[in-house]
C-alpha cells in the first residue's frame, strides 16, 4: 500500500511509444520519500495499463492522495481517470503539470479539490503534509490552486530559483532501464517567446555541473545506462555551462553517449567539437520554417544563414542532426510549407520532424487568438469532453486537409527517397536505427500504410 500514488496518464497507448520517463513525478517522489511517505508512480503507457486499470490499482493501494500530471493532449484521459478513481476509492486528487500551470481553471472543469502550478517539488510535498494532518497551514503553499464548489483560489506558479537544491529523481520507482531515452536536466527555463511554446518560466536556472555529471555517473553505475538525453529547453544557451559539463564528462571518463536540443544561433564549431569529443551523438534544432519571414514572425529570430551554418558545422564534426518543422504557422501558405520541405532537404539532417502547429494554453498564439475573439479557454473543456478533436491551428486560406496532405508529402519527400534510404542502411549503428530503416523500407514498399493525403482531417482552429 502507498500513501501517495503519482500518475502519468494514458496517452500513446503502448510502451513502444513512451520514449521518456516521467521525470517530474520522480523529482516529487524523491522529496516525499525523504519525508517518510511511501510512493507509487504509475506511467500508464509504459506500464501497459488503461484508465480502468489505474483506478483499480489506486483502490488496491488505498492512498490518501493521488497526484496526476496533466498535459493538454491527455485531458480526455485525465477526465475519465478522475471520474473512475472517484467511483472506486475515496481520496484527495491533485492535478499539476504544464496544462494546469497555464490554465488553472481546468481544476474546476475536472472537479478536483486542488491543483499545483509551476514546479511542484516544493508546493506538492507541503500540500501532502497539510492533507495528511502533519501541518495545519495551507496558506504558504507555493503554486496552490484550491477549488471550493467551483470557486478557485489561484496562486502564482512556483518556479524554484535555486535548482541545485533539488534531490536526484527517484528513478527506482519507474522502469528506468526500459525507456528508450534516459533524461537528465542541467538547466530549467527558457527566455525566448516562440509563438507556439507554453513555457511559463523565462528565467534560466542552472544546476551545478558537478551535480549533473554526478547524476550521469550514478545512472551509469546503478542502471547501466550508456546513453542519455539532456532535457534542457536550450542546452547551449549558456556556452560556459555547456563547456563545463563537457569538461567534467571528459574528466570522469564516463563513456556515455548523449544528445540535446538547442538553437542554430547558439552553437559554433569549437563548442560542437567539444561536445562531440565527450560523446555527443545527436543535436536537435527547432528550424520551425524554411521561410525566414515566418520563422521570425513565430518568435524565432534566426536567419537562414545561421541555420545553414549550424547544420554544416555539425556535419563537419560528425554530429547527427534533426530539423524540426512546424506546418501551419500564422500567415503561412501551402507554398511556404513546400519551401520548408525544400529547405530541410537542403540542410541534409539525419532526421526531420514534421509537426502541425497547435494551440496550447499560455502560448503567445493562444493569447493573440483570444484577444482577437477567435477562441477562449472553453476550447480546453470542449477538447476534454470530446466536443473538439483537434487543436490544430489553421492559417487563413489553409484547410485541415491541406495540413495533413502537406505532412504526408513531407514525410515521403524526405524519408522515402533513395539517397536517404541508402545512407540510412549504410550507417545503422544499433537496434533502434535498424527498426527505423525497416520501417522506411516497408513504407516505401507500401507494406506499411502512410496516411492517405486525401483522408478527412479534423476541423482546426480558428
C-alpha positions in Angstrom: 0.0 0.0 0.0 1.2 3.5 -0.8 0.5 6.8 0.9 0.6 8.7 -2.4 0.1 7.5 -5.9 1.5 9.7 -8.7 0.1 9.1 -12.2 1.3 9.9 -15.7 -2.0 9.2 -17.6 -2.5 7.1 -20.7 -1.7 8.9 -23.9 0.1 7.0 -26.6 -1.4 3.7 -25.6 1.7 1.4 -25.6 5.2 1.2 -24.2 6.9 1.4 -27.6 5.6 5.0 -28.0 6.7 6.0 -24.4 10.3 7.2 -25.0 10.8 9.4 -22.0 10.4 8.7 -18.3 8.0 10.9 -16.1 10.9 12.8 -14.5 8.8 15.4 -12.9 6.9 12.8 -10.9 10.2 11.2 -9.9 11.6 14.5 -8.6 8.4 15.0 -6.4 8.6 11.3 -5.3 12.2 11.8 -4.1 11.1 14.6 -1.7 8.1 12.6 -0.4 10.2 9.6 0.3 12.7 11.6 2.2 9.9 13.0 4.4 8.7 9.5 5.2 5.9 8.8 2.7 5.5 5.7 0.7 5.0 6.5 -3.0 3.9 4.6 -6.1 4.5 6.0 -9.6 2.3 4.8 -12.5 3.4 5.6 -16.0 0.3 4.3 -17.8 1.7 3.7 -21.3 5.0 2.2 -20.1 3.2 0.0 -17.5 0.6 -1.1 -20.1 -2.3 0.0 -18.1 -5.6 1.7 -19.0 -7.5 4.3 -17.1 -9.7 1.5 -15.7 -6.6 -0.4 -14.6 -5.1 2.6 -12.9 -8.3 3.1 -11.0 -8.3 -0.5 -9.8 -4.6 -0.1 -8.8 -5.5 3.0 -6.8 -8.2 1.1 -5.0 -5.7 -1.6 -4.1 -3.0 0.8 -3.0 -5.6 2.8 -1.0 -3.6 6.1 -0.9 -4.9 9.2 0.9 -3.7 11.3 -2.1 -3.4 10.8 -5.8 -1.4 13.2 -8.0 -2.0 13.4 -11.8 0.2 15.1 -14.4 -2.0 17.0 -16.9 -0.8 17.8 -20.4 -3.2 19.3 -22.9 -3.3 16.2 -25.1 -4.1 14.0 -22.1 -7.1 16.0 -20.9 -9.7 13.5 -22.1 -7.8 10.6 -20.4 -7.4 12.6 -17.2 -11.1 13.4 -17.1 -12.0 9.8 -17.5 -9.4 8.7 -14.9 -10.6 11.2 -12.3 -14.2 10.0 -12.7 -13.2 6.4 -12.4 -10.9 6.9 -9.4 -13.6 8.8 -7.6 -16.0 5.9 -8.1 -13.7 3.3 -6.7 -11.7 5.0 -3.9 -12.2 7.9 -1.6 -9.0 10.0 -1.7 -7.9 13.6 -2.4 -7.0 14.1 -6.1 -4.4 16.8 -7.0 -3.6 17.8 -10.6 -0.4 19.5 -11.9 1.7 19.8 -14.9 2.1 22.1 -17.9 -1.6 22.4 -18.6 -2.6 23.2 -15.1 0.2 25.8 -14.8 -1.1 27.7 -17.9 -4.8 27.1 -17.5 -5.6 26.8 -13.7 -9.4 26.9 -14.5 -9.1 23.3 -15.6 -9.1 22.4 -11.9 -12.7 23.4 -11.7 -13.5 21.7 -15.0 -12.1 18.4 -13.7 -13.9 19.0 -10.4 -10.9 18.2 -8.2 -10.1 20.0 -4.9 -6.5 21.0 -5.6 -4.0 21.8 -8.3 -0.4 22.9 -8.3 1.1 25.4 -10.7 4.7 25.5 -11.8 7.5 23.4 -10.5 5.9 21.2 -7.8 9.0 19.9 -5.8 8.3 22.5 -3.0 4.5 23.0 -3.2 3.2 19.5 -3.6 5.1 17.9 -0.6 3.8 20.8 1.5 0.3 20.1 0.4 0.8 16.4 1.2 1.9 17.5 4.7 -1.3 19.5 5.1 -3.6 16.9 3.8 -2.0 14.2 6.0 -2.6 16.3 9.1 1.1 16.9 9.8 0.7 20.6 9.0 -2.2 22.9 9.8 -1.2 25.7 7.4 -2.0 25.7 3.7 -1.6 29.4 3.2 2.1 29.3 2.3 2.0 26.5 -0.2 3.6 27.7 -3.4 1.6 27.5 -6.6 -1.6 26.1 -4.9 -5.0 26.2 -6.6 -7.9 25.5 -4.2 -11.3 24.6 -5.5 -14.3 25.0 -3.3 -17.5 24.2 -5.2 -16.1 25.7 -8.4 -14.7 28.8 -6.7 -11.0 28.9 -7.3 -8.2 30.4 -5.2 -5.4 30.6 -7.7 -1.8 31.4 -6.7 1.1 32.3 -9.0 3.1 29.4 -10.3 6.2 28.4 -8.3 9.5 28.3 -10.1 12.4 27.2 -8.0 15.1 29.8 -8.0 18.0 27.5 -6.9 17.5 24.2 -8.6 20.8 22.9 -7.3 19.0 22.1 -4.0 16.7 19.5 -5.7 17.2 15.9 -4.8 18.1 13.4 -7.6 14.8 12.0 -9.0 13.5 8.7 -7.6 14.3 6.6 -10.6 13.9 3.4 -8.7 10.1 4.0 -8.8 10.0 3.8 -12.6 11.3 1.4 -15.2 14.4 3.4 -15.8 16.2 0.7 -17.9 13.2 0.3 -20.2 12.7 3.8 -21.6 14.3 4.5 -24.9 15.8 7.7 -23.7 17.1 8.5 -20.2 16.7 12.2 -19.5 18.9 14.4 -17.4 18.4 18.2 -16.9 21.2 20.6 -16.5 19.0 23.7 -16.5 15.4 24.8 -16.4 13.6 27.6 -18.1 13.8 29.4 -21.5 14.0 33.2 -22.1 12.6 33.1 -25.6 8.9 33.6 -26.6 8.2 31.4 -29.5 4.6 31.8 -30.5 3.7 28.1 -30.1 5.5 27.4 -26.8 3.8 27.3 -23.4 6.9 27.7 -21.3 5.9 29.8 -18.3 9.3 30.5 -16.8 11.5 32.9 -18.7 14.3 32.8 -16.1 17.2 30.5 -16.8 18.4 28.4 -13.8 21.4 26.1 -13.9 22.4 23.1 -11.9 25.9 22.7 -10.6 27.7 21.0 -13.5 29.4 18.7 -10.9 26.0 17.5 -9.8 24.8 17.0 -13.3 27.8 14.8 -14.2 27.4 13.0 -10.8 23.9 12.1 -11.7 25.0 10.7 -15.0 27.7 8.7 -13.2 25.0 7.3 -10.9 22.9 6.3 -13.9 25.9 4.5 -15.4 26.7 2.7 -12.1 23.2 1.9 -10.8 21.3 1.2 -14.0 23.9 0.5 -16.6 22.7 3.5 -18.7 25.1 4.3 -21.5 23.1 6.9 -23.4 21.3 10.0 -22.0 19.3 12.9 -23.4 19.7 16.4 -21.9 16.2 17.6 -21.4 17.1 21.3 -21.3 14.9 23.5 -23.5 18.1 25.0 -24.9 21.2 23.1 -23.8 23.9 25.5 -25.2 22.2 28.8 -24.2 25.0 29.3 -21.6 28.1 28.4 -23.5 30.4 28.2 -20.5 27.9 26.0 -18.6 27.7 23.6 -21.5 31.5 23.5 -21.9 31.9 22.9 -18.2 29.6 19.9 -18.4 31.6 18.6 -21.3 34.9 19.1 -19.5 33.6 17.1 -16.5 32.3 14.3 -18.7 35.8 14.1 -20.2 37.5 14.2 -16.8 35.3 11.5 -15.3 35.6 9.2 -18.4 32.0 8.0 -18.1 31.9 6.6 -21.6 28.3 7.7 -22.3 26.7 9.0 -25.5 24.3 11.8 -25.3 22.0 14.2 -27.2 20.5 17.6 -26.7 18.2 20.3 -28.1 19.4 23.8 -28.9 19.1 26.7 -31.3 21.1 27.3 -34.5 22.3 30.6 -33.3 23.7 29.2 -30.1 26.4 26.8 -31.4 29.8 27.3 -33.0 32.4 25.0 -34.4 34.5 25.0 -31.2 31.6 24.2 -29.0 30.3 21.4 -31.2 33.8 19.8 -31.4 33.9 19.8 -27.6 30.5 18.2 -27.4 31.4 15.5 -30.0 34.7 14.8 -28.2 32.8 13.7 -25.0 30.1 11.6 -26.5 27.5 13.9 -28.0 26.0 12.0 -30.9 22.9 14.0 -31.9 21.7 17.6 -31.8 18.1 18.7 -32.5 17.3 22.1 -33.8 14.0 23.8 -34.0 14.0 25.2 -37.5 10.2 25.7 -37.5 10.0 27.0 -41.0 12.1 27.2 -44.1 10.9 30.7 -44.8 12.8 33.2 -42.7 9.9 35.7 -42.5 7.6 33.1 -41.0 10.3 31.9 -38.6 10.8 35.5 -37.3 7.0 36.1 -37.0 6.9 32.9 -34.9 9.3 34.4 -32.4 12.4 32.5 -33.6 14.7 35.4 -34.7 17.2 33.2 -36.5 18.4 33.8 -40.1 18.6 31.2 -42.9 22.3 31.7 -42.9 22.7 30.8 -39.2 20.6 27.7 -39.7 22.6 26.5 -42.7 25.9 27.2 -40.8 24.8 25.2 -37.7 23.9 22.1 -39.8 27.1 22.4 -41.8 29.2 22.7 -38.6 27.5 19.6 -37.2 28.3 17.6 -40.4 31.9 18.9 -40.2 32.5 17.5 -36.7 30.4 14.3 -37.3 27.3 15.1 -35.2 24.0 13.8 -36.3 21.1 16.3 -36.5 17.4 16.6 -36.6 15.5 19.6 -38.1 12.0 20.2 -36.5 9.5 21.9 -38.8 6.0 23.2 -37.9 3.3 23.4 -40.6 0.5 25.9 -40.1 2.4 28.9 -38.8 0.4 32.2 -38.9 0.4 33.7 -42.4 1.9 30.5 -43.9 0.6 29.3 -47.2 0.9 25.8 -48.7 3.7 27.0 -50.9 5.5 28.3 -47.9 5.2 24.8 -46.4 6.7 23.3 -49.6 9.5 25.8 -49.2 10.1 24.4 -45.7 10.3 20.8 -47.1 12.9 22.0 -49.7 14.9 23.9 -47.1 15.1 20.8 -44.9 16.3 18.7 -47.8 19.0 21.4 -48.4 20.1 21.2 -44.7 20.6 17.4 -45.1 19.8 16.5 -41.5 19.8 12.9 -40.4 16.2 13.2 -39.2 13.3 15.6 -39.8 10.4 16.0 -37.6 7.3 17.5 -39.3 4.5 18.6 -36.9 1.4 20.7 -37.1 1.1 24.0 -35.3 -1.3 23.6 -32.4 -2.9 26.0 -29.9 -1.9 25.4 -26.3 -2.8 27.5 -23.2 -0.4 30.1 -22.1 1.2 30.5 -25.6 1.5 33.8 -27.4 -0.5 32.2 -30.2 -3.4 31.5 -27.9 -3.2 35.0 -26.4 -3.3 36.6 -29.8 -6.3 34.5 -30.9 -8.1 35.2 -27.6 -7.5 38.9 -28.0 -9.0 38.8 -31.5 -12.0 36.9 -30.2 -11.3 33.8 -32.2 -11.1 31.5 -29.2 -11.4 31.4 -25.5 -10.4 28.9 -22.8 -13.6 26.8 -23.3 -11.5 25.3 -26.0 -9.8 23.1 -23.4 -13.0 22.0 -21.8 -14.5 21.1 -25.1 -11.4 19.1 -26.0 -11.5 17.3 -22.6 -15.2 16.4 -23.1 -14.7 15.2 -26.7 -16.6 18.0 -28.3 -13.5 19.0 -30.2 -11.0 16.5 -31.5 -8.3 18.8 -33.0 -6.2 21.6 -31.6 -4.5 22.3 -35.0 -4.1 26.0 -35.9 -5.3 26.9 -39.5 -3.8 30.0 -41.1 -6.0 32.0 -43.3 -6.7 30.1 -46.6 -5.3 26.8 -45.3 -7.6 23.9 -44.5 -7.1 20.9 -42.3 -6.9 18.7 -45.4 -4.1 21.0 -46.7 -2.1 20.5 -43.5 -2.5 16.7 -43.4 -1.7 16.5 -47.1 1.5 18.5 -46.8 2.6 16.4 -43.8 2.2 13.3 -45.8 4.1 14.9 -48.7 6.9 16.0 -46.3 7.4 12.5 -44.9 7.5 10.9 -48.3 9.8 13.5 -49.8 12.3 13.4 -47.0 12.4 9.8 -45.8 11.3 7.7 -48.8 13.8 8.9 -51.4 16.5 6.5 -52.5 19.5 8.6 -51.4 18.2 8.9 -47.8 17.4 5.3 -47.6 20.8 4.2 -48.9 22.6 6.5 -46.4 20.4 5.1 -43.6 21.2 1.5 -44.5 24.9 2.2 -44.7 25.1 3.8 -41.2 23.0 1.6 -39.0 24.7 1.5 -35.6 22.1 -0.1 -33.3 18.8 -1.8 -32.9 16.7 1.4 -32.9 18.3 2.5 -36.2 17.7 -0.9 -37.7 14.0 -0.6 -36.7 13.9 2.8 -38.3 15.4 1.6 -41.6 13.0 -1.4 -41.6 10.0 1.0 -41.2 11.2 3.2 -44.0 11.7 0.2 -46.3 8.3 -1.2 -45.5 6.7 2.3 -46.0 8.5 2.7 -49.4 7.2 -0.7 -50.4 3.7 0.3 -49.4 3.5 -2.6 -46.9 3.1 -0.1 -44.0 0.4 2.4 -45.0 1.0 6.1 -44.7 -1.9 8.3 -44.1 -3.7 9.0 -47.3 -3.3 12.6 -48.4 -7.0 12.8 -49.3 -8.2 11.4 -46.0 -10.6 13.7 -44.0 -8.8 15.9 -41.5 -10.4 17.2 -38.3 -11.6 20.8 -38.1 -8.9 23.1 -36.8 -8.7 26.5 -35.1 -10.0 29.1 -35.6 
